[in-house]
Amino acid sequence: MAKADSKANAQEMTVEERLKALYDLQSVESSIDKIRTLRGELPLEVQDLEDEVEGLETRLGNLDGEVKNLNDAILSKKNEIKEADLLIKKYEAQQGNVRNNREFDSLSKEIEFQKLEIELCEKRIKEFTAELKNKKELGESSKTLIEDRKADLEAKQKELEEIVGETQVEEERLIEKSDKILNTIPERLQVAFKRIRKNARNGLAVVTVERDACGGCFNKIPPQRQMDIASRKKIIVCEYCGRILVDSAIGGEDE
């Protein structure tokens, strides 16, 4: 019954009342859009920061693994040097008990080979140590960056929570107000409003005439057409963009 009464009241509205209702509806819908836009950007920022922190932590984990491998490699080379030293001492001791020059020369070659192995190990240790230093420095800078990004993330999450908390009630209030206004408007105008709003830039279906131009597409409006708009005797749309046009004074009037 209430819905039927709303339809009846909508049909009884004057053109001026319909225009005012459409303008008010657009104002409410624009306010809802602003809330959703504000809230819509923050979750993306939060998600980007979460992804960045996760990526940095993965990178740090990989660096830690590389540092461990380098330390293991250095230790391995040091052990190889110890083994080579032991072999050199063993071969040198054996040289004192050789029976001929051929055995002496063979042991001398083994000693020379082990010395070359030691030189190679020392070279590798030097390379690994330099690389280890770089990895550790990169790890420290990564830790600092992670802490900075976590601080940014915490701030953004807090901001998002506050905005959601603050705007949710306001959004619900505006949606209720929008539905209330919408129910006062004839159904064909409701359909037209939604269609224009869906296709229009920034969701503007109803715009005022500002400086002799459409407030949506900014094309000039002829003086006679402006007079027709100001008279509020019929609903006029912009011939360029299709938006519903109202005079600028309509927004300052009491409902």
Buried (B, 14 or more C-beta within 10 A) or exposed (E): EEEEEBBEEBEEBEEBBBBBBBBBBBBBBBBBBEBEEEBEEBBEBBEEBBEBBEEBBEBBEEBBEBBEEBEEBBEBBEEBBEBBEEBBEEBEEBBEEBEEEEEBEBBBEBBEBBEEBBEBBEEBBEBBEEBBEEBBEBBEEBBEBBEEBBEBBEEBBEEBEEBBEEBEEEBEEBEEBBEEBBBBBBEEBBEBBEEBBEEBEEBBBBBBBEEEBBBBBEEEBEEEBBEBBBEBEEBBBBEBBBBBBBBBEBEEEEE
